[in-house]
Amino acid sequence: MTDPAKQPPKRETWPIAIGVVLVVFVLAVVGFGLFSITQRNDLVVRDYYDAGLEYQKQVESEERASEGGAPLTVAQLKSPRGVRLTFAERFRNRPLDGSIRLYRPSNAGFDKSFELALDGDARQLVPMEKLPPGYWKVKVVWTLDGEEYYHEEGFVLE
């Protein structure tokens, strides 16, 4: 028989397991922190509170524009590459003042703005020759008789 006094002490493994779990947890938190620092955040509005307050005005402008049907149509052109905005009959031969914004949701660096300059048929061509293909939104804001109007439409540029 063996003498219990001469046996080496039995080593417990649970303190080591707890230490390994804690080290793995700390490494995961640090790794996630480093990962989140490297992510782009250009899609975030800096003045989000002010933007939230302006959203109600945008909704009202959108409803005002939609009264009486679609305010304008957006047609994609292959040659020349771009989009053609055609305003509804109720906006033709009226003094419209506004802007057009091409918005790229995946990369704010490609966003472009243009002044609203309609021809006699209430149309405007927005060139997109140098812009990459993908999903785009065209946002049109205009004023007429002191009222603001807004229309937004998405499309895939090929």
Residue pairs with C-beta under 8 A, 6 or more apart in sequence:
42 107
42 108
42 109
43 105
43 108
45 51
57 148
58 150
61 141
61 148
61 149
61 150
62 150
62 151
62 152
64 147
64 148
64 149
65 71
65 149
65 150
65 151
68 88
68 90
69 88
70 88
71 87
71 88
71 91
71 149
71 151
72 85
72 86
72 87
72 88
72 91
72 140
72 151
73 85
73 86
74 83
74 84
74 85
74 138
74 153
74 155
75 83
75 84
75 86
76 82
76 83
76 155
76 157
76 158
77 83
77 84
77 125
78 158
80 125
80 127
80 129
81 127
81 128
81 129
81 157
82 125
82 126
82 127
82 128
82 129
83 125
83 126
83 128
83 138
83 155
84 123
84 124
84 125
84 126
85 100
85 123
85 124
85 126
85 138
85 140
86 121
86 122
86 123
87 96
87 118
87 122
87 123
88 122
91 122
91 144
92 121
92 122
93 122
94 144
95 144
96 116
96 118
96 142
96 143
96 144
97 116
97 142
97 143
97 144
98 115
98 116
98 140
98 141
98 142
98 143
98 149
99 113
99 114
99 115
99 116
99 140
99 141
99 142
100 113
100 114
100 115
100 116
100 124
100 126
100 138
100 139
100 140
101 111
101 112
101 113
101 114
101 138
101 139
101 140
101 141
102 110
102 111
102 112
102 113
102 114
102 126
102 128
102 131
102 136
102 137
102 138
103 111
103 136
103 137
103 138
103 139
104 110
104 111
104 131
104 134
104 135
104 136
104 137
105 135
105 137
106 134
106 135
110 131
110 132
112 131
114 126
116 124
116 140
116 142
117 124
118 124
126 138
128 136
128 157
131 157
132 157
133 156
133 157
133 158
134 156
134 157
135 154
135 155
135 156
135 157
136 154
136 155
136 156
136 157
137 152
137 153
137 154
137 155
138 152
138 153
138 154
138 155
139 150
139 151
139 152
140 150
140 151
140 152
141 148
141 149
141 150
142 148
142 149
143 149
